Each structure stands twice: as C-alpha cells, then as structure tokens.
C-alpha cells in the first residue's frame, strides 16, 4: 500500500519531504535522509581493502568491485563486462554506432559524455593541471598522474618479450598484438582485421600538415610530425639538457648517461642497453633475414632497413637536409650529414683526443690504438680494422668492379672511388687548403697535402720504424716486409706491391712507353689556374706549385725552400755546399 502511495505522488508531483539545509524536496523521507549526507563530512562506510571511506553504502559497494574484480554488467553482443551499468550503456554505443553527444563548437560527435567534456576543454584550452618537473600542462588530473610516471618510472607497463615500456596498460595490450600476430579489431565494412582499434578502416589520411603535403591517419601522428617544422623538442634530458622530439628518443639517450647495458648476448658476450637491440643482434648469429627485397633478393634483419633499401631501386631520396637541400635514401645518412653542418662530434677518443660524429666511427678508430683487426680475408688471411675495407679488399681477389663511370666506362671496386673519379671529368675540386689555396678532388688528398706544411708523419712502420704521411703509403710499404703483391697483371701473371706499378707495367704490353710521349703533341694534363698543358701528370704537379706557392723541399742549412728537388740539389752544391740530404 505504501509503495502505491509513493508511486501516485510521482504522478501528482507532490514532494512532502524537504531538506532542512538546502530546501531540496523528495517524494520519500528515506530519499531525503540519503540526500542529507551530502551536507555532512561524515563518511561511515570504510573499504576493507584500502583506506577509502564513503558517505553511502552503495558507493562503497561499487568501489569494492575495483578490488574484487567484479563486473556484473555484461554486453550481450561481445561479452565484455563492466563495473557500472552506465559504463555498459556507453559501451553499447560502439555497437550501435550511436554518438549522441555533439560538440557545439566543431560538430564532432562522441559515444560517451565524458569524452565530449574532455574534448570541449581543447577548445577552451583549459589546462589547469601542471607537471612540477617539466611544466607540461594537462586538461585532466588523471592525465597528469599518468604523465608523472615518465619522470618517476613508477608503474610503467613493460613488454616481457622486447622490454619496451608503456605508460598505459591498454597501449601495452595493443603492442603485444605485434608479437602474437593477433588482430582483434575487425572492420564491419570490409572485414579487414587490425592490431589497434584506432587503425580500423582508416585508409583516409584526414590530417594534413599545414607546412608540407604529408597527410596522416591520426591527429597524434600529425602533431608529432609537425615538430619537425616547428623545431619543438618537448622531452629534455635532465643531465645534459639535450632535447628530443620523441619520448622514445629521450629514453634511448638516457642509457648513454647511466652506461647500463643489462642485456647480454649468450653467444658473443656483447652487451646492449635495450632488449630489442639484443634481439636484432641475435639475428646476426642465426643469419635470419626475414625481410627480402623482391627486386634483387637481398635480405634484411629489419623491415625499416628493407624500406630504405627499396629507395635504391626506385631512386627515391625522401630524406632532405633543410640547410643545403641534399637528399638521401637512408634516414641514417641524413643524420650523419647534418652533423657536418653543425660540426658536432660528441664522441672523443680517450687516448689521442680525436673526436667523431658517430660512436661507430670512434669504435673503429680505437682499433688503431688496440691493433685489433677483427675482419679477416678467408682467401689470403689478411686482416682489417673495418668491415667495409675487407669487402673492398675481397674484390681484388674476385676482380669485381661494380661501379662504372658513365662518361668513360672505367670501372671501380668502391663507390667512393667512382665518385672521386667523376670529379676528374667535371674538374670539381671541393677541398681547398686554407694555407696555400691548392684544391683537391678528394678530402683524403687534402689531409695528406696539409702534412707537407706541418711535416707531420703520423704513420709508423712497426718493423723498421720508417714514418709516412699517409696511411695508404704505410700499407704499401708494409708489403715490402710481408712480401705480399696483391696487384696481378692479367696478361702475364706478374704481381706488384703497388697498383700504380701495375698500371706502368701494363703499358709494356700495349707498347705505350713513357718516353714516346716526347714525340707526340698530345698534352692531356691541363693546369686549372692557367692555359698551360703538359704531357705528364708529374710535370703538371710541379708547375702548379707556381700558382699555389707550395715549396715542399727545404735546405737544412739556411732554411730556403724550393718547388723542385732538382733546385734544392743545385742550391746545396753551389750555394750552401753542404751534404745533400733531401727534406720535404
């Protein structure tokens, strides 16, 4: 009978029971008493699992489901369960496609009211929650709490297969699908399955960069991309102050400071900072290269390396330097190139003080001090400090010359040698000596030339003590001791220590002799400073000293310098009349 009376009041609208604090009225006395707990600070209902307290027993009951894991409300379409009925109701909108909550500023629709409220704060830019460590602001306190884990490292969710960490458990769950291959999200339009919910049926790249023509499927991808144009680097190292565009880049950088390398290869003992780098490294031992180029058959450990490799076939160079405009097929090559503009050489040898842009280059350099030569030729047993040098050396055995000049048809074993050779056709001499102004086609030649000014001979033979200005000259000299003659004539089989000696020898087969050039009018060697031409390159070299002012030969007695050795000898015989010892 009482229930009927209460029900009838709902039709009449009569609310007899008023709150003495705020005047709000209710149909029943019980409802009014429950309401009055709003005005008190009393929280009599305590959780038996944690220290939280509640004003009402039903609030406690709902809260305890967090500890018990109870989810009494189940979706009859997909079987997913929820703690609250409201959460189930909102979830059902996903299946129905209904988005009843609309933003009145931009018209975007949402399945849940909470998501609309979050979205609205983007328009008002209300970010009242600020991180006290980096100053970043957030719309919601919960987002700030999640963000703080980046600084504290607390409660990060770690993948047990590759070691990657995530702030949100949901992100880890999506990430695990990469390892399992699971694609739980199916598009109801085309039936295609995806690893992440955000990529379902998103062939349309709706988010366009305002600075370039690139488009993205997700707004967060666009936001990260735009940092390239804006130069924004929100993630800063608290030890050295270096900033980064991506959090992952900062995390990798931090390993440099702590020096920790917890992941060890059980085959060779090499240590790694990150588990995924160890996994990549292990593939080198197994020889596993699961990503294969369908054009040339070359295999790669990583999909990203295959993608960059494909640019060689297509000719595409998508990575451009914003300072000089030069483009590259590989992103890594662009990063190396940029360091040439900045002059940044953060990796220093602790033995000789020489600095390098890349750590790998420093590691190779250290072998000069240690004498380590880990790369050995399986045909002749010769060892090398660098893998690239071994690969180039092996071509001397096979005779392979993969790089051909498109102007004269001459072939070379190394790409760098071809590039240097092409400059002989163009006349380009990019490397200039800052002391005498002489220019060179190759950087190595400039470095060797500069030693004529300083007199430096840093390369010493460990068998006879003779010093050399160039590393290549030391290598040639060492063959005198080892007896190695790697350059063989393909007509008579005779072998030589130096390549240039082989070239001279080959002319004995063709009938071309150095003396015969005296009888010809041909002068192929032209001076780059004036119109003079010469029959021999050595004559051109001596002549060019007139323009450069270079005088490599000097008298020990009086200090006078000369452009030619002959002039020095004459000077010593007739002027200083001292013992003839040639110095350069």
C-alpha positions in Angstrom: 0.0 0.0 0.0 2.9 2.4 0.9 4.6 1.6 -2.4 1.4 2.6 -4.2 1.1 5.9 -2.4 4.7 6.7 -3.3 4.1 5.8 -6.9 1.0 8.0 -7.0 3.0 11.0 -5.7 5.2 10.8 -8.8 2.1 11.4 -11.0 0.9 14.3 -8.8 4.4 15.7 -8.4 4.0 16.2 -4.7 7.3 16.1 -2.7 6.4 16.3 1.0 9.9 15.9 2.5 12.2 18.9 2.3 15.9 19.1 3.2 16.5 21.5 6.2 19.9 22.5 4.8 19.2 23.4 1.2 15.4 23.1 0.8 15.5 20.4 -1.9 12.3 18.2 -1.8 11.8 14.5 -2.1 9.0 12.0 -2.5 10.1 9.9 0.5 11.6 10.5 3.9 14.3 7.9 3.1 15.4 9.7 0.0 15.7 12.9 1.9 17.9 11.3 4.6 20.2 9.9 2.0 20.5 13.3 0.4 21.4 15.0 3.7 24.7 13.1 3.8 25.8 15.5 1.1 25.9 18.3 3.6 27.9 16.3 6.2 31.6 15.4 6.3 30.9 12.1 7.9 32.0 9.0 5.9 30.9 6.0 8.0 31.4 3.3 5.3 35.1 2.2 5.1 36.6 0.0 2.4 38.1 -3.2 4.0 40.8 -3.3 1.2 42.1 0.2 1.3 41.7 3.4 3.3 39.0 5.0 1.3 35.7 6.0 3.0 32.3 6.7 1.6 29.1 8.5 2.8 26.8 5.9 1.4 26.8 2.1 1.5 26.0 1.7 -2.3 29.1 3.9 -3.1 31.2 1.6 -1.0 29.7 -1.5 -2.7 30.5 -0.1 -6.2 34.1 0.9 -5.1 34.8 -2.6 -3.7 34.3 -4.0 -7.2 37.7 -2.5 -8.1 39.4 -4.8 -5.5 37.2 -7.9 -6.2 37.3 -7.5 -9.9 33.5 -8.0 -10.0 31.9 -6.8 -13.3 28.2 -7.6 -13.1 27.1 -5.8 -16.3 27.9 -7.8 -19.4 27.5 -6.8 -23.1 25.3 -9.4 -24.9 27.0 -8.7 -28.2 30.7 -9.0 -27.5 30.7 -10.4 -23.9 32.7 -7.6 -22.4 31.9 -6.8 -18.7 31.8 -3.6 -16.7 31.7 -2.5 -13.1 28.9 0.1 -13.7 25.7 0.0 -15.6 26.5 3.4 -17.0 29.7 2.1 -18.5 27.8 -0.7 -20.2 25.3 1.8 -21.6 28.1 3.9 -23.0 29.8 0.8 -24.4 26.7 -0.2 -26.3 27.0 2.9 -28.4 30.1 1.4 -30.0 28.0 -1.5 -31.4 25.1 0.7 -32.4 27.3 3.4 -33.9 25.3 6.0 -32.0 27.2 9.1 -30.9 24.6 11.1 -29.0 27.0 13.7 -27.6 27.8 16.5 -30.0 30.3 19.4 -29.6 28.5 22.7 -30.2 31.7 24.3 -31.4 33.1 21.9 -34.1 30.2 19.4 -34.5 32.3 16.4 -33.6 30.2 13.5 -32.1 31.1 11.2 -29.2 29.7 7.9 -27.9 30.3 9.0 -24.2 29.5 12.2 -22.4 32.9 12.1 -20.6 34.7 12.1 -23.9 32.8 15.2 -25.0 33.6 17.0 -21.8 37.3 16.2 -22.3 37.1 17.3 -25.9 35.4 20.6 -25.0 38.5 21.6 -22.9 40.6 21.5 -26.1 38.5 24.4 -27.4 38.7 26.4 -24.1 42.4 25.4 -23.7 41.7 24.9 -20.0 44.7 23.0 -18.7 44.8 23.6 -15.0 47.0 20.6 -14.0 50.7 21.3 -14.4 53.7 19.0 -14.0 56.1 20.5 -11.5 59.1 18.8 -13.1 58.8 19.8 -16.8 56.0 22.3 -16.8 53.7 20.4 -19.2 50.0 21.1 -18.6 47.0 18.8 -18.8 43.3 19.1 -19.0 42.7 16.2 -16.6 44.3 15.4 -13.3 44.3 11.7 -14.3 46.4 12.6 -17.4 48.9 14.4 -15.2 49.1 11.4 -12.9 49.8 9.2 -15.9 52.4 11.7 -17.2 54.3 11.7 -13.9 55.2 8.1 -14.5 57.6 9.2 -17.2 59.6 11.1 -14.6 59.3 8.6 -11.7 59.4 5.4 -13.8 56.8 4.1 -11.4 54.2 1.6 -12.5 55.3 1.5 -16.1 53.9 -1.4 -18.1 56.8 -3.4 -19.6 56.6 -5.9 -22.5 58.2 -9.2 -21.4 59.3 -10.0 -24.9 61.2 -6.9 -26.1 61.4 -4.8 -23.0 59.5 -1.8 -24.3 57.7 0.2 -21.7 54.3 1.9 -21.8 52.5 4.4 -19.5 49.1 2.9 -20.2 48.2 -0.8 -19.8 46.0 -0.6 -22.9 48.9 0.5 -25.0 50.9 -2.5 -23.8 48.0 -4.7 -24.7 47.8 -3.3 -28.2 51.6 -3.6 -28.5 51.5 -7.3 -27.5 49.5 -8.0 -30.7 52.7 -7.3 -32.7 54.4 -10.3 -31.0 51.3 -12.6 -31.1 50.2 -11.5 -34.5 46.6 -11.2 -33.2 44.3 -8.7 -34.9 41.3 -8.4 -32.7 39.6 -5.4 -34.3 37.6 -6.2 -37.4 36.1 -3.6 -39.7 32.4 -4.2 -40.3 32.6 -2.5 -43.7 35.3 -4.6 -45.4 36.1 -7.4 -42.9 39.8 -6.5 -42.6 41.4 -7.0 -39.2 43.7 -4.7 -37.3 46.0 -4.8 -34.3 44.8 -1.5 -32.9 41.3 -0.1 -32.7 42.5 3.3 -34.0 43.5 1.9 -37.4 40.2 0.3 -38.2 39.1 1.3 -41.7 41.3 4.5 -41.7 42.5 4.4 -45.3 41.7 8.1 -45.4 44.6 10.3 -44.2 42.4 13.1 -42.9 45.0 15.1 -41.0 47.1 17.2 -43.3 50.3 19.0 -42.4 50.0 22.8 -42.8 53.7 23.1 -43.7 54.1 20.3 -46.3 51.9 17.9 -48.3 52.2 15.0 -45.8 48.9 13.5 -44.5 48.3 11.3 -41.5 45.5 8.9 -40.4 45.7 10.1 -36.8 45.9 13.5 -35.2 48.6 12.5 -32.8 50.8 11.3 -35.7 50.3 14.8 -37.3 51.2 16.5 -34.0 54.5 14.6 -33.7 55.3 15.2 -37.4 54.8 19.0 -37.1 57.6 19.1 -34.5 59.9 18.7 -37.5 58.8 22.0 -38.9 58.4 23.9 -35.6 61.6 22.6 -34.1 59.7 21.7 -30.9 61.5 19.2 -28.7 59.4 18.7 -25.5 61.5 15.9 -24.0 64.6 17.2 -22.3 67.4 15.3 -20.6 67.8 16.5 -17.0 71.5 15.5 -17.0 72.9 17.3 -20.1 70.0 19.5 -21.3 69.7 17.9 -24.7 66.1 17.9 -26.1 64.3 15.4 -28.3 61.1 15.3 -30.4 60.0 11.9 -29.2 59.9 10.3 -25.7 61.5 7.1 -27.1 64.5 9.1 -28.3 65.0 10.6 -24.8 64.7 7.1 -23.3 67.4 5.8 -25.6 69.6 8.8 -24.9 69.4 8.3 -21.1 71.1 5.0 -21.5 74.3 6.9 -22.5 74.4 8.6 -19.1 73.8 5.6 -16.9 76.0 3.3 -19.0 73.9 0.4 -18.1 73.8 -2.5 -20.6 71.7 -5.2 -18.9 71.0 -7.4 -21.9 73.9 -9.8 -22.9 74.3 -11.9 -25.9 75.0 -15.5 -24.8 77.0 -16.3 -28.0 79.5 -13.5 -28.1 79.1 -11.7 -24.8 78.2 -8.3 -26.3 76.0 -6.1 -24.1 73.1 -3.9 -25.0 71.1 -1.2 -23.4 67.8 -2.3 -24.8 66.3 -5.8 -25.2 65.1 -5.2 -28.7 68.7 -4.3 -29.8 69.8 -7.7 -28.4 67.0 -9.4 -30.3 68.2 -7.7 -33.5 71.8 -8.6 -32.8 71.0 -12.3 -32.2 69.7 -12.5 -35.8 73.3 -11.8 -36.9 74.4 -15.0 -35.3 71.4 -17.1 -36.7 71.7 -15.4 -40.1 68.0 -14.8 -40.0 66.9 -12.1 -42.5 63.2 -12.4 -42.8 62.7 -9.3 -44.9 63.7 -9.8 -48.5 63.8 -7.4 -51.4 61.6 -8.7 -54.2 63.8 -7.0 -56.9 67.3 -8.1 -56.0 66.7 -10.8 -53.4 68.8 -9.1 -50.7 67.7 -9.9 -47.2 67.5 -7.6 -44.1 67.1 -8.1 -40.4 64.6 -5.2 -40.1 61.6 -4.1 -42.1 62.8 -0.5 -41.9 66.2 -1.4 -43.5 64.3 -3.1 -46.4 62.1 0.0 -46.8 65.2 2.3 -47.1 66.9 -0.2 -49.4 63.9 -0.1 -51.8 64.8 3.6 -52.4 67.9 2.4 -54.2 65.7 0.7 -56.8 63.1 3.5 -57.1 65.7 6.3 -57.0 63.6 8.0 -54.3 65.5 10.1 -51.7 62.9 11.1 -49.2 65.2 12.5 -46.5 66.3 16.1 -47.3 68.7 18.3 -45.4 67.0 21.6 -44.6 70.3 23.5 -44.7 71.7 22.6 -48.1 68.8 20.7 -49.8 70.8 17.5 -50.3 68.6 14.4 -50.3 69.3 10.8 -49.0 67.8 7.4 -49.5 68.5 6.5 -45.9 67.4 8.4 -42.8 70.7 7.5 -41.0 72.8 9.0 -43.8 70.8 12.3 -43.4 71.6 12.3 -39.6 75.3 11.8 -40.4 75.3 14.5 -43.0 73.6 17.1 -40.7 76.5 16.7 -38.2 78.8 18.1 -41.0 76.8 21.3 -40.9 76.7 21.5 -37.1 80.3 20.3 -36.6 79.0 18.2 -33.7 81.5 15.5 -32.7 80.3 14.2 -29.4 82.4 11.0 -29.3 86.0 11.6 -28.2 88.9 9.1 -28.1 90.3 9.0 -24.6 93.8 8.0 -25.9 94.6 10.7 -28.6 91.7 13.2 -28.1 90.4 12.9 -31.7 86.6 13.4 -31.9 84.0 11.8 -34.1 80.4 12.5 -35.1 79.4 8.8 -34.8 80.1 6.4 -32.0 80.6 3.6 -34.5 83.4 5.6 -36.2 85.1 6.1 -32.7 84.9 2.3 -32.1 86.6 1.7 -35.5 89.2 4.3 -34.7 90.0 2.7 -31.3 91.3 -0.4 -33.2 94.2 1.8 -34.4 95.3 2.0 -30.7 94.5 -1.6 -29.8 95.8 -3.1 -33.0 92.6 -5.2 -33.3 91.7 -6.3 -36.8 88.6 -8.4 -36.4 87.8 -8.8 -40.1 89.9 -11.4 -41.9 90.0 -12.3 -45.6 89.3 -16.1 -46.0 91.4 -16.2 -49.2 94.7 -14.6 -48.2 94.4 -14.3 -44.4 94.9 -10.5 -44.4 93.0 -8.8 -41.5 91.4 -5.4 -41.4 90.0 -3.0 -38.8 86.9 -2.2 -40.7 84.3 -4.5 -42.4 84.0 -2.2 -45.4 87.7 -2.4 -46.0 87.5 -6.2 -46.0 84.6 -6.1 -48.5 86.6 -3.8 -50.8 89.7 -6.0 -50.4 87.9 -9.1 -51.4 87.1 -7.5 -54.8 90.8 -7.5 -55.5 90.6 -11.3 -55.5 87.4 -11.6 -57.4 88.2 -8.8 -59.9 84.7 -7.5 -59.3 84.2 -3.8 -60.2 80.6 -3.0 -59.6 80.8 0.8 -60.1 81.2 2.1 -63.6 81.8 5.6 -64.8 79.0 6.6 -67.3 81.4 9.0 -69.1 84.5 6.9 -69.9 83.4 3.4 -69.0 86.1 2.8 -66.4 85.0 0.6 -63.5 85.9 0.6 -59.8 85.6 -1.7 -56.8 84.3 1.0 -54.5 81.6 3.6 -54.9 83.7 6.3 -53.2 86.5 5.8 -55.7 84.0 6.2 -58.6 82.7 9.5 -57.1 86.2 10.8 -56.7 87.0 9.7 -60.3 84.0 11.5 -61.7 85.4 14.8 -60.4 88.3 14.4 -62.9 85.7 14.8 -65.7 83.9 17.7 -64.1 87.1 19.4 -62.9 85.4 19.9 -59.5 87.9 20.3 -56.6 85.8 20.7 -53.5 88.6 20.5 -50.9 90.9 23.6 -50.6 93.9 24.1 -48.4 93.5 27.1 -46.1 97.2 27.8 -46.1 98.2 27.8 -49.8 94.9 27.7 -51.6 95.6 24.4 -53.5 92.4 22.4 -54.3 91.8 18.7 -54.4 89.1 16.4 -55.6 89.3 14.2 -52.5 89.3 15.0 -48.8 92.0 12.4 -48.1 94.3 14.1 -50.6 93.8 17.5 -48.9 94.6 15.9 -45.5 97.8 14.4 -46.9 98.7 17.7 -48.6 98.4 19.6 -45.3 101.0 17.4 -43.8 103.5 18.9 -46.3 103.1 22.2 -44.4 103.3 20.7 -40.9 105.9 18.0 -41.8 103.7 15.5 -39.8 104.3 11.8 -40.4 101.9 10.0 -38.0 102.0 6.6 -39.6 105.0 4.5 -38.4 106.1 1.1 -39.6 106.4 -1.2 -36.6 109.1 -3.3 -38.3 111.7 -0.8 -39.5 110.5 2.5 -37.9 110.0 4.4 -41.1 107.3 7.2 -40.9 104.7 8.1 -43.5 102.3 11.0 -44.1 99.6 8.8 -45.4 98.1 5.6 -44.1 97.9 4.2 -47.6 101.7 4.7 -48.1 102.3 2.8 -44.9 100.1 -0.1 -46.2 102.1 -0.1 -49.5 105.4 -0.1 -47.6 104.4 -3.0 -45.3 104.2 -5.3 -48.3 108.0 -5.0 -48.6 108.2 -6.8 -45.3 105.3 -9.2 -45.8 106.2 -10.0 -49.5 102.5 -9.5 -50.4 101.9 -8.5 -54.0 98.1 -8.1 -54.4 98.1 -6.5 -57.9 98.5 -9.1 -60.7 98.8 -8.5 -64.4 96.0 -10.3 -66.2 98.2 -10.8 -69.3 101.5 -12.2 -68.0 100.7 -13.1 -64.3 103.4 -10.9 -62.8 102.5 -9.4 -59.4 103.2 -6.0 -57.9 103.2 -4.3 -54.5 101.5 -1.1 -55.7 98.6 -0.5 -58.1 100.4 2.3 -59.9 103.4 0.0 -60.6 100.9 -2.5 -62.2 99.5 0.4 -64.4 103.0 1.3 -65.6 103.8 -2.4 -66.3 100.7 -2.9 -68.4 101.9 -0.3 -70.8 104.8 -2.6 -71.7 102.1 -5.0 -73.2 100.3 -2.2 -75.1 103.5 -0.8 -76.4 102.9 2.6 -74.8 106.1 3.9 -73.3 106.7 6.9 -71.2 109.5 8.1 -73.5 107.2 8.0 -76.6 105.1 10.9 -75.2 108.1 13.1 -76.1 107.4 12.5 -79.8 103.6 13.2 -79.5 102.0 16.6 -79.4 99.3 15.4 -77.0 99.2 17.3 -73.7 96.3 15.8 -71.7 97.2 17.3 -68.3 95.8 20.9 -68.1 96.6 23.5 -65.4 93.4 24.6 -63.6 95.0 28.1 -63.0 96.2 29.0 -66.5 96.0 27.7 -70.0 99.2 25.6 -69.9 99.0 21.8 -70.7 101.5 19.0 -70.0 102.3 15.6 -71.3 102.9 14.0 -67.9 100.9 14.5 -64.6 104.2 14.9 -62.6 105.1 17.9 -64.8 101.7 19.4 -64.1 102.1 18.9 -60.4 105.4 20.7 -60.4 104.0 23.6 -62.5 101.0 24.1 -60.2 103.4 25.0 -57.4 104.0 28.3 -59.2 100.3 29.2 -58.6 99.9 27.7 -55.1 103.3 28.9 -53.8 104.0 25.4 -52.4 107.7 24.7 -51.8 108.0 21.3 -50.3 111.8 21.0 -50.5 113.9 22.9 -48.0 117.5 23.3 -47.1 118.5 22.4 -43.6 121.5 24.7 -43.6 119.8 28.0 -44.5 116.1 27.2 -44.4 115.4 28.2 -48.0 112.6 26.3 -49.7 112.2 25.1 -53.3 109.4 23.9 -55.6 111.6 21.1 -57.2 114.0 18.6 -55.8 116.5 19.4 -58.6 116.6 23.1 -57.5 117.4 22.1 -53.9 120.2 19.8 -55.0 121.7 22.6 -57.2 121.4 25.0 -54.2 123.3 22.7 -51.9 126.0 22.0 -54.4 126.7 25.6 -55.4 125.4 27.9 -52.5 125.5 26.1 -49.1 127.9 23.4 -50.3 126.5 21.1 -47.6 125.8 17.4 -47.6 122.8 16.6 -49.7 120.0 15.2 -47.6 116.6 15.7 -49.1 113.9 17.0 -46.8 110.3 17.8 -47.6 
